[in-house]
């Protein structure tokens, strides 16, 4: 896939750069932003001309619909720089496709693919010095859209703002991750918006996660809303379970996000000869496999951490420690994915896209 830009974009360069003020060895994830951002408004039934301008706050009307009815969606992506100073994106077409699925579910205007992909490419090219070389270094990309139409009547907005902001990041080290399995709270429901990257999905997780944190757990493994017997996601990530030598993960649904890292790991595992089963995974199955020694690994999968190994889980006030395995599927798959993302290995899948 090529991202050659034929899109007309108004560009205003920043008078000075902030890059020399940044300590790239001590970055807090998602807290530092590059010099520029992309902005494009939807008005009168059409997307207007996009513009790239200096990163800065902007004014909004207090009655903007995003504040009152929550029409807000986003994506998470990364750009990587190889040793030859080339910059690469990873499956950006999948992010664009998922972004528009989220927009459709929240009755928002769908973004033109050219604005998303070509606008993103031009923005990264302008701020490419912010992408640092070295395994673990990356440029986190946050495309998002909010409802900017005014008025507090309960109806979809007729105006929207699409934006992309960029943030340099280092490896996402979360340390040892212990989780508790949800028995009361749910991340999403059948027929709901769990499959969309809607801002409200994440807001709803903060309270039960804070309760888990107080008990010494870093994340929650969410279960289905109806019975709390099926394992679904871990925190804000898709989740995998290794029982014996089989890798299990739940199928996507109304409740489960179609993760791009998730589907990439499935493809890599299958190519490596690992047996993968995409099916409902029961809490009872996890507990039993832990008791009899068949449970080898649990790990989350997402853009920020790529792969986040889980050291143990709590269920019904009993804690189950996971074994230390020498042939970790989690670490092996993460390495394979990173090798593709950083242009250190052949990309036989065609996932890598040069900026």
C-alpha positions as CSV (number, residue, x, y, z in Angstrom):
1,X,0.0,0.0,0.0
2,X,1.3,3.5,-0.9
3,X,0.4,6.7,0.8
4,X,1.5,9.1,-1.9
5,X,-0.2,12.4,-1.2
6,X,-2.5,13.9,-3.8
7,X,-4.6,15.6,-1.1
8,X,-4.6,19.4,-0.9
9,X,-3.7,20.5,2.6
10,X,-3.1,24.0,4.0
11,X,0.2,23.9,5.9
12,X,1.3,26.5,8.5
13,X,4.7,25.6,10.0
14,X,5.5,26.3,13.6
15,X,7.9,29.3,14.0
16,X,10.1,27.4,16.4
17,X,10.4,23.7,17.4
18,X,10.0,22.3,20.9
19,X,12.1,19.2,20.2
20,X,15.2,20.5,21.8
21,X,13.3,21.0,25.1
22,X,12.4,17.3,25.3
23,X,14.3,14.7,27.3
24,X,13.7,11.6,25.0
25,X,15.2,9.3,27.6
26,X,12.6,10.2,30.3
27,X,9.3,10.3,28.4
28,X,6.0,9.7,30.2
29,X,3.7,7.9,27.8
30,X,1.4,10.2,25.9
31,X,2.4,13.4,27.7
32,X,4.6,15.2,25.2
33,X,3.4,16.3,21.7
34,X,5.1,17.3,18.5
35,X,5.2,20.7,16.9
36,X,2.2,20.2,14.6
37,X,-1.3,18.7,14.4
38,X,-3.8,18.0,11.6
39,X,-7.3,19.5,11.8
40,X,-10.2,19.0,9.5
41,X,-13.8,20.0,10.0
42,X,-17.1,18.5,8.8
43,X,-19.7,21.2,7.9
44,X,-22.7,21.5,5.6
45,X,-22.6,17.7,4.9
46,X,-19.0,17.7,3.7
47,X,-15.4,17.5,4.9
48,X,-13.6,20.8,4.5
49,X,-10.0,21.3,3.4
50,X,-7.6,19.8,6.0
51,X,-4.9,21.9,7.6
52,X,-1.7,21.2,9.4
53,X,-0.8,23.9,11.9
54,X,1.2,24.3,15.1
55,X,0.0,22.2,18.0
56,X,-2.1,24.5,20.2
57,X,-5.4,24.6,22.2
58,X,-8.5,25.7,20.4
59,X,-11.8,27.2,21.4
60,X,-15.1,25.3,21.6
61,X,-18.7,26.4,22.3
62,X,-20.0,25.2,25.7
63,X,-23.0,23.6,24.0
64,X,-20.8,21.4,21.7
65,X,-22.5,18.0,21.5
66,X,-19.3,16.1,22.5
67,X,-19.7,17.6,26.0
68,X,-23.3,16.6,26.4
69,X,-23.9,13.4,24.4
70,X,-20.4,11.9,24.2
71,X,-19.9,11.6,20.4
72,X,-16.1,11.1,20.6
73,X,-14.0,8.4,19.0
74,X,-10.3,7.8,18.5
75,X,-7.6,5.4,17.3
76,X,-4.1,4.4,18.5
77,X,-1.2,3.9,16.1
78,X,2.6,4.1,16.0
79,X,5.3,5.1,13.5
80,X,8.8,3.6,13.7
81,X,12.2,4.7,12.4
82,X,14.7,2.2,11.1
83,X,18.5,2.5,11.2
84,X,18.5,4.1,7.7
85,X,16.2,6.9,9.0
86,X,13.2,5.6,7.1
87,X,9.9,6.0,8.9
88,X,7.2,3.3,8.8
89,X,3.6,2.9,9.7
90,X,2.0,-0.4,10.7
91,X,-1.3,-1.4,9.0
92,X,-2.7,2.2,8.9
93,X,-5.5,1.1,6.5
94,X,-6.8,-1.1,9.3
95,X,-6.9,1.8,11.7
96,X,-8.8,3.9,9.1
97,X,-11.3,1.2,8.5
98,X,-11.9,0.7,12.3
99,X,-12.2,4.4,12.8
100,X,-15.0,4.6,10.4
101,X,-16.8,1.6,12.0
102,X,-16.6,3.5,15.2
103,X,-18.0,6.6,13.5
104,X,-20.9,4.7,12.0
105,X,-21.8,3.1,15.4
106,X,-21.9,6.6,17.1
107,X,-23.9,8.2,14.2
108,X,-20.9,10.4,13.3
109,X,-19.6,11.4,9.9
110,X,-17.2,8.9,8.4
111,X,-13.8,10.4,7.5
112,X,-12.5,10.3,3.9
113,X,-9.7,7.8,3.6
114,X,-7.5,10.3,1.9
115,X,-7.8,12.8,4.7
116,X,-7.0,10.1,7.3
117,X,-4.1,8.3,5.5
118,X,-2.6,11.1,3.4
119,X,-3.1,13.7,6.0
120,X,-1.4,11.4,8.5
121,X,1.5,10.8,6.2
122,X,2.1,14.5,5.6
123,X,1.9,15.3,9.3
124,X,4.4,12.6,10.2
125,X,6.7,13.7,7.4
126,X,6.7,17.3,8.7
127,X,7.5,16.1,12.3
128,X,9.7,13.1,11.3
129,X,12.6,14.3,13.5
130,X,10.4,13.4,16.5
131,X,10.5,9.7,15.5
132,X,13.6,8.3,17.2
133,X,15.6,5.3,16.2
134,X,16.1,2.3,18.3
135,X,13.9,-0.7,19.4
136,X,11.3,0.6,21.8
137,X,11.3,4.2,20.5
138,X,8.2,5.2,18.5
139,X,5.9,8.0,17.6
140,X,2.4,7.4,19.1
141,X,-0.3,8.6,16.8
142,X,-3.8,9.7,18.1
143,X,-6.4,10.3,15.4
144,X,-9.7,11.4,17.0
145,X,-13.1,12.9,16.2
146,X,-15.4,15.0,18.3
147,X,-18.9,16.4,17.8
148,X,-18.6,20.2,17.5
149,X,-22.2,21.0,16.5
150,X,-23.9,23.3,19.1
151,X,-27.1,22.9,21.0
152,X,-28.2,20.6,23.9
153,X,-31.0,18.8,22.1
154,X,-30.5,15.0,22.2
155,X,-29.6,14.3,18.6
156,X,-26.4,13.5,16.6
157,X,-24.3,16.5,15.7
158,X,-24.2,17.9,12.2
159,X,-20.7,19.2,12.6
160,X,-17.5,17.3,13.6
161,X,-13.8,18.0,14.0
162,X,-11.2,15.3,13.0
163,X,-7.7,15.7,14.3
164,X,-4.4,13.9,14.5
165,X,-1.8,14.6,17.2
166,X,1.6,12.9,17.7
167,X,3.5,11.9,20.8
168,X,7.0,10.5,21.0
169,X,7.1,7.4,23.3
170,X,9.5,4.8,24.6
171,X,8.9,1.2,25.4
172,X,5.7,0.8,27.5
173,X,7.1,-0.9,30.6
174,X,4.3,-1.8,32.9
175,X,6.3,-4.1,35.2
176,X,4.6,-7.1,36.7
177,X,0.9,-7.2,35.9
178,X,-1.5,-8.9,38.2
179,X,-5.2,-8.9,37.3
180,X,-8.5,-9.6,38.9
181,X,-11.4,-11.2,37.0
182,X,-14.5,-9.1,36.9
183,X,-17.5,-10.6,38.7
184,X,-19.8,-7.6,38.7
185,X,-18.6,-4.8,36.4
186,X,-18.7,-5.1,32.6
187,X,-16.8,-3.3,29.9
188,X,-19.5,-3.6,27.3
189,X,-22.9,-5.3,26.6
190,X,-24.4,-7.1,23.6
191,X,-25.8,-4.5,21.2
192,X,-23.7,-1.8,22.8
193,X,-20.6,0.1,21.7
194,X,-17.8,-2.2,23.0
195,X,-16.5,-2.9,19.5
196,X,-16.1,0.9,18.9
197,X,-13.1,2.9,20.1
198,X,-15.5,5.4,21.8
199,X,-14.1,7.6,24.5
200,X,-16.9,6.6,26.9
201,X,-15.9,3.0,26.8
202,X,-12.6,3.9,28.5
203,X,-14.2,6.3,31.0
204,X,-16.5,3.5,32.1
205,X,-13.5,1.3,33.0
206,X,-11.7,3.8,35.2
207,X,-13.8,3.2,38.3
208,X,-13.6,-0.6,38.5
209,X,-10.0,-0.5,37.6
210,X,-9.3,2.0,40.4
211,X,-11.0,-0.5,42.8
212,X,-8.8,-3.2,41.5
213,X,-5.7,-1.0,42.0
214,X,-6.6,-0.5,45.6
215,X,-6.5,-4.3,46.0
216,X,-3.0,-4.5,44.5
217,X,-4.0,-5.4,40.9
218,X,-2.9,-3.4,37.9
219,X,-5.8,-4.4,35.6
220,X,-9.2,-6.1,35.3
221,X,-10.0,-9.0,33.0
222,X,-13.5,-8.2,31.8
223,X,-16.2,-10.9,31.5
224,X,-19.4,-11.0,29.6
225,X,-22.2,-8.8,30.9
226,X,-24.9,-11.4,31.1
227,X,-23.3,-14.3,33.0
228,X,-19.7,-13.2,33.9
229,X,-18.5,-16.6,32.9
230,X,-16.7,-15.7,29.6
231,X,-13.3,-14.0,29.5
232,X,-13.2,-11.1,27.1
233,X,-10.5,-8.3,27.4
234,X,-7.7,-7.3,29.8
235,X,-7.9,-3.7,30.8
236,X,-7.9,-1.8,27.5
237,X,-6.3,-4.7,25.6
238,X,-7.3,-7.9,23.9
239,X,-6.2,-10.9,25.9
240,X,-4.7,-14.3,25.0
241,X,-4.4,-17.5,27.1
242,X,-1.9,-20.3,26.5
243,X,-3.3,-23.6,27.8
244,X,-0.7,-26.3,27.2
245,X,0.6,-25.4,23.8
246,X,-2.6,-23.9,22.4
247,X,-3.2,-20.1,22.2
248,X,-6.8,-19.1,22.9
249,X,-8.5,-15.8,22.5
250,X,-12.1,-14.7,22.4
251,X,-13.8,-13.9,19.1
252,X,-14.6,-10.3,18.3
253,X,-18.2,-9.2,18.9
254,X,-20.3,-6.2,19.9
255,X,-18.4,-6.3,23.2
256,X,-14.9,-7.0,22.1
257,X,-12.6,-4.6,20.1
258,X,-11.2,-5.9,16.8
259,X,-7.7,-5.2,17.8
260,X,-5.1,-4.8,15.1
261,X,-2.3,-6.1,17.3
262,X,-4.6,-9.0,18.2
263,X,-5.1,-10.0,14.6
264,X,-1.4,-9.6,13.8
265,X,-0.4,-11.8,16.7
266,X,-2.8,-14.5,15.5
267,X,-1.3,-14.4,12.0
268,X,2.2,-14.6,13.4
269,X,1.4,-17.4,15.8
270,X,-0.2,-19.5,13.0
271,X,2.7,-18.9,10.7
272,X,5.0,-20.1,13.6
273,X,3.1,-23.3,13.8
274,X,1.3,-22.4,17.1
275,X,-2.2,-23.8,17.4
276,X,-4.6,-20.9,17.8
277,X,-8.3,-21.3,18.8
278,X,-10.6,-18.3,18.5
279,X,-13.5,-19.2,20.7
280,X,-15.2,-18.3,24.0
281,X,-12.9,-18.9,26.9
282,X,-14.7,-19.7,30.2
283,X,-13.5,-18.5,33.6
284,X,-14.0,-22.1,34.9
285,X,-11.7,-23.3,32.1
286,X,-9.0,-20.9,33.2
287,X,-9.2,-21.7,36.8
288,X,-9.2,-25.5,36.2
289,X,-6.2,-25.2,33.8
290,X,-4.3,-23.2,36.4
291,X,-5.0,-25.8,39.1
292,X,-3.8,-28.7,37.0
293,X,-0.8,-26.9,35.6
294,X,-2.0,-26.6,32.0
295,X,-2.2,-22.8,32.0
296,X,1.2,-21.5,30.9
297,X,0.6,-17.8,30.0
298,X,-1.8,-15.0,29.9
299,X,-1.0,-11.8,28.0
300,X,-2.7,-8.6,26.8
301,X,-2.2,-7.3,23.3
302,X,-2.5,-3.7,22.1
303,X,-0.8,-0.7,20.4
304,X,0.8,0.9,23.5
305,X,2.5,-2.1,25.1
306,X,2.3,-4.5,22.1
307,X,2.3,-7.4,24.4
308,X,1.9,-7.3,28.2
309,X,2.5,-10.6,30.1
310,X,0.3,-11.2,33.1
311,X,1.9,-12.9,36.1
312,X,-1.2,-14.0,37.9
313,X,-5.0,-13.5,38.4
314,X,-7.5,-13.4,41.2
315,X,-10.9,-14.9,41.0
316,X,-13.4,-15.1,43.9
317,X,-10.7,-14.0,46.3
318,X,-8.3,-16.7,45.4
319,X,-5.0,-15.8,43.6
320,X,-3.5,-18.0,40.9
321,X,0.2,-17.5,40.1
322,X,1.3,-18.3,36.6
323,X,4.5,-20.3,36.0
324,X,7.7,-18.8,34.5
325,X,8.1,-20.4,31.1
326,X,11.3,-20.6,29.1
327,X,9.5,-20.7,25.7
328,X,7.2,-17.7,26.2
329,X,4.8,-17.3,23.3
330,X,4.2,-13.7,24.5
331,X,7.8,-12.6,24.3
332,X,8.5,-14.5,21.1
333,X,5.4,-13.0,19.3
334,X,6.3,-9.5,20.5
335,X,9.8,-9.9,19.1
336,X,8.5,-11.1,15.8
337,X,6.1,-8.2,15.6
338,X,8.7,-5.6,16.6
339,X,11.1,-6.9,13.9
340,X,8.5,-6.2,11.3
341,X,7.5,-2.8,12.7
342,X,11.1,-1.6,12.9
343,X,12.1,-2.9,9.4
344,X,14.5,-5.5,11.0
345,X,12.9,-8.5,9.3
346,X,11.1,-9.3,6.0
347,X,7.4,-8.3,6.0
348,X,5.8,-11.3,4.3
349,X,2.3,-10.0,5.3
350,X,2.6,-6.6,3.6
351,X,1.8,-4.8,6.9
352,X,4.6,-2.2,6.8
353,X,4.0,1.1,5.0
354,X,6.8,3.6,4.3
355,X,6.1,7.3,5.0
